[in-house]
Amino acid sequence: MLDLWLELEGSQLTLTTFKDPRAYSAKRNTGDSSPKKGLPYQEWKLFLTNYIEKESQQSDLLLVTGSLYFLAQVRAFLIEKISRR
């Protein structure tokens, strides 16, 4: 699946994890496929904060995938960040 993402022109893939006993660990993320594929690993809250405040362009599309538990955390975080603007 990662190979398909890497073939998309102009795309950027960043791996992360979150606190849940069933989640991929940061160690496993960086140990398995990140270095082999040249994929960066970043803490998701830091990444989203930087994306919102600095990096995003009007034409950008941010796609967040993961479990429903992770997406619920991301959604709450984004709503809080955007409402503070």
Phi and psi in radians as a Rosetta constraint file:
Dihedral C 1 N 2 CA 2 C 2 CIRCULARHARMONIC -1.079 0.35
Dihedral N 2 CA 2 C 2 N 3 CIRCULARHARMONIC -0.610 0.35
Dihedral C 2 N 3 CA 3 C 3 CIRCULARHARMONIC -1.065 0.35
Dihedral N 3 CA 3 C 3 N 4 CIRCULARHARMONIC -0.655 0.35
Dihedral C 3 N 4 CA 4 C 4 CIRCULARHARMONIC -1.138 0.35
Dihedral N 4 CA 4 C 4 N 5 CIRCULARHARMONIC -0.732 0.35
Dihedral C 4 N 5 CA 5 C 5 CIRCULARHARMONIC -1.102 0.35
Dihedral N 5 CA 5 C 5 N 6 CIRCULARHARMONIC -0.702 0.35
Dihedral C 5 N 6 CA 6 C 6 CIRCULARHARMONIC -1.161 0.35
Dihedral N 6 CA 6 C 6 N 7 CIRCULARHARMONIC -0.386 0.35
Dihedral C 6 N 7 CA 7 C 7 CIRCULARHARMONIC -1.430 0.35
Dihedral N 7 CA 7 C 7 N 8 CIRCULARHARMONIC -0.259 0.35
Dihedral C 7 N 8 CA 8 C 8 CIRCULARHARMONIC -1.266 0.35
Dihedral N 8 CA 8 C 8 N 9 CIRCULARHARMONIC 2.178 0.35
Dihedral C 8 N 9 CA 9 C 9 CIRCULARHARMONIC -1.161 0.35
Dihedral N 9 CA 9 C 9 N 10 CIRCULARHARMONIC 2.305 0.35
Dihedral C 9 N 10 CA 10 C 10 CIRCULARHARMONIC 1.321 0.35
Dihedral N 10 CA 10 C 10 N 11 CIRCULARHARMONIC 0.172 0.35
Dihedral C 10 N 11 CA 11 C 11 CIRCULARHARMONIC -1.668 0.35
Dihedral N 11 CA 11 C 11 N 12 CIRCULARHARMONIC 2.740 0.35
Dihedral C 11 N 12 CA 12 C 12 CIRCULARHARMONIC -2.379 0.35
Dihedral N 12 CA 12 C 12 N 13 CIRCULARHARMONIC 2.280 0.35
Dihedral C 12 N 13 CA 13 C 13 CIRCULARHARMONIC -2.048 0.35
Dihedral N 13 CA 13 C 13 N 14 CIRCULARHARMONIC 2.228 0.35
Dihedral C 13 N 14 CA 14 C 14 CIRCULARHARMONIC -2.176 0.35
Dihedral N 14 CA 14 C 14 N 15 CIRCULARHARMONIC 2.281 0.35
Dihedral C 14 N 15 CA 15 C 15 CIRCULARHARMONIC -1.624 0.35
Dihedral N 15 CA 15 C 15 N 16 CIRCULARHARMONIC 2.624 0.35
Dihedral C 15 N 16 CA 16 C 16 CIRCULARHARMONIC -2.695 0.35
Dihedral N 16 CA 16 C 16 N 17 CIRCULARHARMONIC -3.101 0.35
Dihedral C 16 N 17 CA 17 C 17 CIRCULARHARMONIC -2.622 0.35
Dihedral N 17 CA 17 C 17 N 18 CIRCULARHARMONIC 3.079 0.35
Dihedral C 17 N 18 CA 18 C 18 CIRCULARHARMONIC -2.533 0.35
Dihedral N 18 CA 18 C 18 N 19 CIRCULARHARMONIC 2.955 0.35
Dihedral C 18 N 19 CA 19 C 19 CIRCULARHARMONIC -1.376 0.35
Dihedral N 19 CA 19 C 19 N 20 CIRCULARHARMONIC 1.854 0.35
Dihedral C 19 N 20 CA 20 C 20 CIRCULARHARMONIC -2.880 0.35
Dihedral N 20 CA 20 C 20 N 21 CIRCULARHARMONIC 2.392 0.35
Dihedral C 20 N 21 CA 21 C 21 CIRCULARHARMONIC -1.060 0.35
Dihedral N 21 CA 21 C 21 N 22 CIRCULARHARMONIC -0.400 0.35
Dihedral C 21 N 22 CA 22 C 22 CIRCULARHARMONIC -1.660 0.35
Dihedral N 22 CA 22 C 22 N 23 CIRCULARHARMONIC -0.086 0.35
Dihedral C 22 N 23 CA 23 C 23 CIRCULARHARMONIC -1.318 0.35
Dihedral N 23 CA 23 C 23 N 24 CIRCULARHARMONIC 2.656 0.35
Dihedral C 23 N 24 CA 24 C 24 CIRCULARHARMONIC -1.034 0.35
Dihedral N 24 CA 24 C 24 N 25 CIRCULARHARMONIC 2.377 0.35
Dihedral C 24 N 25 CA 25 C 25 CIRCULARHARMONIC -1.390 0.35
Dihedral N 25 CA 25 C 25 N 26 CIRCULARHARMONIC 2.733 0.35
Dihedral C 25 N 26 CA 26 C 26 CIRCULARHARMONIC -1.048 0.35
Dihedral N 26 CA 26 C 26 N 27 CIRCULARHARMONIC -0.675 0.35
Dihedral C 26 N 27 CA 27 C 27 CIRCULARHARMONIC -1.107 0.35
Dihedral N 27 CA 27 C 27 N 28 CIRCULARHARMONIC -0.743 0.35
Dihedral C 27 N 28 CA 28 C 28 CIRCULARHARMONIC -1.211 0.35
Dihedral N 28 CA 28 C 28 N 29 CIRCULARHARMONIC -0.651 0.35
Dihedral C 28 N 29 CA 29 C 29 CIRCULARHARMONIC -1.028 0.35
Dihedral N 29 CA 29 C 29 N 30 CIRCULARHARMONIC -0.850 0.35
Dihedral C 29 N 30 CA 30 C 30 CIRCULARHARMONIC -1.353 0.35
Dihedral N 30 CA 30 C 30 N 31 CIRCULARHARMONIC -0.387 0.35
Dihedral C 30 N 31 CA 31 C 31 CIRCULARHARMONIC -1.461 0.35
Dihedral N 31 CA 31 C 31 N 32 CIRCULARHARMONIC -0.522 0.35
Dihedral C 31 N 32 CA 32 C 32 CIRCULARHARMONIC -1.500 0.35
Dihedral N 32 CA 32 C 32 N 33 CIRCULARHARMONIC -1.239 0.35
Dihedral C 32 N 33 CA 33 C 33 CIRCULARHARMONIC -2.045 0.35
Dihedral N 33 CA 33 C 33 N 34 CIRCULARHARMONIC -0.327 0.35
Dihedral C 33 N 34 CA 34 C 34 CIRCULARHARMONIC -0.978 0.35
Dihedral N 34 CA 34 C 34 N 35 CIRCULARHARMONIC -1.042 0.35
Dihedral C 34 N 35 CA 35 C 35 CIRCULARHARMONIC -1.137 0.35
Dihedral N 35 CA 35 C 35 N 36 CIRCULARHARMONIC -0.637 0.35
Dihedral C 35 N 36 CA 36 C 36 CIRCULARHARMONIC -1.107 0.35
Dihedral N 36 CA 36 C 36 N 37 CIRCULARHARMONIC -0.626 0.35
Dihedral C 36 N 37 CA 37 C 37 CIRCULARHARMONIC -1.764 0.35
Dihedral N 37 CA 37 C 37 N 38 CIRCULARHARMONIC -0.071 0.35
Dihedral C 37 N 38 CA 38 C 38 CIRCULARHARMONIC 1.290 0.35
Dihedral N 38 CA 38 C 38 N 39 CIRCULARHARMONIC 0.493 0.35
Dihedral C 38 N 39 CA 39 C 39 CIRCULARHARMONIC -1.620 0.35
Dihedral N 39 CA 39 C 39 N 40 CIRCULARHARMONIC 2.341 0.35
Dihedral C 39 N 40 CA 40 C 40 CIRCULARHARMONIC -1.354 0.35
Dihedral N 40 CA 40 C 40 N 41 CIRCULARHARMONIC 2.662 0.35
Dihedral C 40 N 41 CA 41 C 41 CIRCULARHARMONIC -2.028 0.35
Dihedral N 41 CA 41 C 41 N 42 CIRCULARHARMONIC 2.361 0.35
Dihedral C 41 N 42 CA 42 C 42 CIRCULARHARMONIC -2.545 0.35
Dihedral N 42 CA 42 C 42 N 43 CIRCULARHARMONIC 2.586 0.35
Dihedral C 42 N 43 CA 43 C 43 CIRCULARHARMONIC -1.120 0.35
Dihedral N 43 CA 43 C 43 N 44 CIRCULARHARMONIC 2.317 0.35
Dihedral C 43 N 44 CA 44 C 44 CIRCULARHARMONIC -1.163 0.35
Dihedral N 44 CA 44 C 44 N 45 CIRCULARHARMONIC -0.655 0.35
Dihedral C 44 N 45 CA 45 C 45 CIRCULARHARMONIC -1.161 0.35
Dihedral N 45 CA 45 C 45 N 46 CIRCULARHARMONIC -0.712 0.35
Dihedral C 45 N 46 CA 46 C 46 CIRCULARHARMONIC -1.140 0.35
Dihedral N 46 CA 46 C 46 N 47 CIRCULARHARMONIC -0.767 0.35
Dihedral C 46 N 47 CA 47 C 47 CIRCULARHARMONIC -1.040 0.35
Dihedral N 47 CA 47 C 47 N 48 CIRCULARHARMONIC -0.849 0.35
Dihedral C 47 N 48 CA 48 C 48 CIRCULARHARMONIC -1.157 0.35
Dihedral N 48 CA 48 C 48 N 49 CIRCULARHARMONIC -0.652 0.35
Dihedral C 48 N 49 CA 49 C 49 CIRCULARHARMONIC -1.075 0.35
Dihedral N 49 CA 49 C 49 N 50 CIRCULARHARMONIC -0.836 0.35
Dihedral C 49 N 50 CA 50 C 50 CIRCULARHARMONIC -1.100 0.35
Dihedral N 50 CA 50 C 50 N 51 CIRCULARHARMONIC -0.706 0.35
Dihedral C 50 N 51 CA 51 C 51 CIRCULARHARMONIC -1.093 0.35
Dihedral N 51 CA 51 C 51 N 52 CIRCULARHARMONIC -0.807 0.35
Dihedral C 51 N 52 CA 52 C 52 CIRCULARHARMONIC -1.182 0.35
Dihedral N 52 CA 52 C 52 N 53 CIRCULARHARMONIC -0.772 0.35
Dihedral C 52 N 53 CA 53 C 53 CIRCULARHARMONIC -1.472 0.35
Dihedral N 53 CA 53 C 53 N 54 CIRCULARHARMONIC -0.500 0.35
Dihedral C 53 N 54 CA 54 C 54 CIRCULARHARMONIC -2.270 0.35
Dihedral N 54 CA 54 C 54 N 55 CIRCULARHARMONIC -0.850 0.35
Dihedral C 54 N 55 CA 55 C 55 CIRCULARHARMONIC -1.565 0.35
Dihedral N 55 CA 55 C 55 N 56 CIRCULARHARMONIC -0.454 0.35
Dihedral C 55 N 56 CA 56 C 56 CIRCULARHARMONIC -1.267 0.35
Dihedral N 56 CA 56 C 56 N 57 CIRCULARHARMONIC 2.517 0.35
Dihedral C 56 N 57 CA 57 C 57 CIRCULARHARMONIC -1.957 0.35
Dihedral N 57 CA 57 C 57 N 58 CIRCULARHARMONIC 2.772 0.35
Dihedral C 57 N 58 CA 58 C 58 CIRCULARHARMONIC -1.000 0.35
Dihedral N 58 CA 58 C 58 N 59 CIRCULARHARMONIC -0.598 0.35
Dihedral C 58 N 59 CA 59 C 59 CIRCULARHARMONIC -1.564 0.35
Dihedral N 59 CA 59 C 59 N 60 CIRCULARHARMONIC -0.014 0.35
Dihedral C 59 N 60 CA 60 C 60 CIRCULARHARMONIC -1.249 0.35
Dihedral N 60 CA 60 C 60 N 61 CIRCULARHARMONIC 2.625 0.35
Dihedral C 60 N 61 CA 61 C 61 CIRCULARHARMONIC -2.141 0.35
Dihedral N 61 CA 61 C 61 N 62 CIRCULARHARMONIC 2.084 0.35
Dihedral C 61 N 62 CA 62 C 62 CIRCULARHARMONIC -1.772 0.35
Dihedral N 62 CA 62 C 62 N 63 CIRCULARHARMONIC 2.139 0.35
Dihedral C 62 N 63 CA 63 C 63 CIRCULARHARMONIC -2.031 0.35
Dihedral N 63 CA 63 C 63 N 64 CIRCULARHARMONIC 2.096 0.35
Dihedral C 63 N 64 CA 64 C 64 CIRCULARHARMONIC -1.953 0.35
Dihedral N 64 CA 64 C 64 N 65 CIRCULARHARMONIC 2.216 0.35
Dihedral C 64 N 65 CA 65 C 65 CIRCULARHARMONIC -2.168 0.35
Dihedral N 65 CA 65 C 65 N 66 CIRCULARHARMONIC 2.791 0.35
Dihedral C 65 N 66 CA 66 C 66 CIRCULARHARMONIC 2.659 0.35
Dihedral N 66 CA 66 C 66 N 67 CIRCULARHARMONIC -2.890 0.35
Dihedral C 66 N 67 CA 67 C 67 CIRCULARHARMONIC -1.262 0.35
Dihedral N 67 CA 67 C 67 N 68 CIRCULARHARMONIC 2.851 0.35
Dihedral C 67 N 68 CA 68 C 68 CIRCULARHARMONIC -1.076 0.35
Dihedral N 68 CA 68 C 68 N 69 CIRCULARHARMONIC -0.560 0.35
Dihedral C 68 N 69 CA 69 C 69 CIRCULARHARMONIC -1.144 0.35
Dihedral N 69 CA 69 C 69 N 70 CIRCULARHARMONIC -0.775 0.35
Dihedral C 69 N 70 CA 70 C 70 CIRCULARHARMONIC -1.147 0.35
Dihedral N 70 CA 70 C 70 N 71 CIRCULARHARMONIC -0.815 0.35
Dihedral C 70 N 71 CA 71 C 71 CIRCULARHARMONIC -1.078 0.35
Dihedral N 71 CA 71 C 71 N 72 CIRCULARHARMONIC -0.603 0.35
Dihedral C 71 N 72 CA 72 C 72 CIRCULARHARMONIC -1.112 0.35
Dihedral N 72 CA 72 C 72 N 73 CIRCULARHARMONIC -0.702 0.35
Dihedral C 72 N 73 CA 73 C 73 CIRCULARHARMONIC -1.163 0.35
Dihedral N 73 CA 73 C 73 N 74 CIRCULARHARMONIC -0.749 0.35
Dihedral C 73 N 74 CA 74 C 74 CIRCULARHARMONIC -1.115 0.35
Dihedral N 74 CA 74 C 74 N 75 CIRCULARHARMONIC -0.770 0.35
Dihedral C 74 N 75 CA 75 C 75 CIRCULARHARMONIC -1.043 0.35
Dihedral N 75 CA 75 C 75 N 76 CIRCULARHARMONIC -0.846 0.35
Dihedral C 75 N 76 CA 76 C 76 CIRCULARHARMONIC -1.063 0.35
Dihedral N 76 CA 76 C 76 N 77 CIRCULARHARMONIC -0.730 0.35
Dihedral C 76 N 77 CA 77 C 77 CIRCULARHARMONIC -1.101 0.35
Dihedral N 77 CA 77 C 77 N 78 CIRCULARHARMONIC -0.805 0.35
Dihedral C 77 N 78 CA 78 C 78 CIRCULARHARMONIC -1.139 0.35
Dihedral N 78 CA 78 C 78 N 79 CIRCULARHARMONIC -0.721 0.35
Dihedral C 78 N 79 CA 79 C 79 CIRCULARHARMONIC -1.064 0.35
Dihedral N 79 CA 79 C 79 N 80 CIRCULARHARMONIC -0.752 0.35
Dihedral C 79 N 80 CA 80 C 80 CIRCULARHARMONIC -1.128 0.35
Dihedral N 80 CA 80 C 80 N 81 CIRCULARHARMONIC -0.805 0.35
Dihedral C 80 N 81 CA 81 C 81 CIRCULARHARMONIC -1.107 0.35
Dihedral N 81 CA 81 C 81 N 82 CIRCULARHARMONIC -0.779 0.35
Dihedral C 81 N 82 CA 82 C 82 CIRCULARHARMONIC -1.219 0.35
Dihedral N 82 CA 82 C 82 N 83 CIRCULARHARMONIC -0.624 0.35
Dihedral C 82 N 83 CA 83 C 83 CIRCULARHARMONIC -1.210 0.35
Dihedral N 83 CA 83 C 83 N 84 CIRCULARHARMONIC -0.386 0.35
Dihedral C 83 N 84 CA 84 C 84 CIRCULARHARMONIC -1.372 0.35
Dihedral N 84 CA 84 C 84 N 85 CIRCULARHARMONIC -0.261 0.35
